[in-house]
Amino acid sequence: MRNYANKYSGAVVNRQKVSGKRAGGSDQERPSKIIGVVTVVAMLLGVGSSLWFGIALQEGLGRLDRSRQESTKLAVANVALIAEKDTLLQQGKFEAAAAGLGLFTPTEQQRRRP
């Protein structure tokens, strides 16, 4: 049998350290896994909240646009009603309507002032 001990360096003195993986991971890997999980969860929460805020912003802008359109329609209707009110409140219209009903303007003796 050959003796190979002289060819190789001391097997007992300079032993190579080999670390194997445990089933649960080593103590050095555990903080990096926790940091990775926290980072992924934070990123998912950020993406989800930005999508939710984007949808809420679009919905709010849509409601704002609809309310502005309704406001312009109501402003146009208000101008038309003011013009109609001014025509109805003219003195000649009152006198013509009163004459049609058989009414007349009161004389000075019929007027009372408190």
C-alpha positions in Angstrom: 0.0 0.0 0.0 1.3 3.4 -0.8 1.6 6.2 1.7 0.1 9.4 0.4 0.5 11.3 3.6 3.6 13.1 2.4 2.1 14.4 -0.8 -0.7 16.3 1.0 -0.5 19.0 3.6 -1.5 18.1 7.1 -5.0 16.9 7.1 -5.4 17.3 10.8 -3.8 20.7 11.3 -5.2 22.8 8.4 -8.6 21.3 8.2 -11.0 23.0 5.9 -14.2 24.2 7.6 -17.3 23.3 5.7 -20.6 24.6 6.9 -23.7 22.9 5.8 -27.2 24.4 5.6 -29.6 23.7 8.3 -33.2 23.1 7.7 -34.3 26.4 9.1 -31.4 28.4 7.6 -28.5 29.8 9.5 -28.5 32.6 11.9 -26.8 34.9 9.4 -29.4 34.3 6.8 -32.5 34.9 9.0 -32.2 38.8 9.2 -31.7 39.1 5.5 -34.8 37.0 4.9 -36.8 39.1 7.3 -35.6 42.3 5.7 -36.5 40.9 2.3 -40.0 39.9 3.4 -40.6 43.3 5.0 -39.3 45.0 1.8 -41.6 43.0 -0.4 -44.6 43.6 1.8 -43.9 47.4 2.0 -43.5 47.5 -1.8 -46.8 45.7 -2.3 -48.6 48.0 0.1 -47.1 51.0 -1.7 -48.2 49.8 -5.1 -51.7 48.9 -3.8 -52.2 52.2 -2.1 -51.0 54.2 -5.1 -53.4 52.3 -7.3 -56.2 52.9 -4.8 -55.4 56.7 -4.6 -55.2 56.8 -8.4 -58.7 55.4 -8.8 -60.1 57.6 -6.1 -58.5 60.7 -7.8 -60.0 59.8 -11.2 -63.4 59.3 -9.6 -63.2 62.6 -7.8 -62.2 64.4 -11.0 -65.1 62.8 -12.8 -67.5 64.0 -10.1 -66.0 67.5 -10.2 -66.4 67.7 -14.0 -70.1 66.6 -13.7 -70.7 69.2 -11.0 -69.2 71.9 -13.2 -71.3 70.9 -16.1 -74.4 71.0 -13.9 -73.4 74.3 -12.5 -73.1 75.9 -16.0 -76.6 74.4 -16.9 -78.1 75.9 -13.7 -76.4 79.3 -14.4 -78.0 79.4 -17.9 -81.4 78.5 -16.4 -81.0 81.1 -13.7 -80.3 83.8 -16.3 -83.4 82.8 -18.2 -85.5 82.8 -15.1 -84.2 86.3 -14.1 -85.1 87.6 -17.5 -88.6 86.1 -17.3 -89.1 87.6 -13.8 -88.1 91.0 -15.0 -90.7 90.9 -17.8 -93.4 89.7 -15.4 -92.7 92.5 -12.9 -93.2 95.3 -15.3 -95.9 97.8 -14.2 -97.8 97.7 -17.5 -98.3 93.9 -17.1 -99.8 94.4 -13.6 -102.2 97.2 -14.8 -103.3 95.1 -17.8 -103.9 92.1 -15.6 -105.8 94.2 -13.1 -108.0 95.8 -15.8 -108.8 92.4 -17.2 -110.1 91.4 -13.7 -112.1 94.6 -13.4 -109.8 96.2 -10.8 -108.7 99.9 -10.8 -106.1 101.9 -9.0 -107.2 103.3 -5.6 -107.8 107.0 -5.2 -106.0 109.2 -2.6 -109.0 108.9 -0.2 -108.8 105.1 -0.3 -105.1 104.9 0.6 -104.1 104.7 4.2 -100.6 105.3 5.5 -99.8 104.2 9.0 
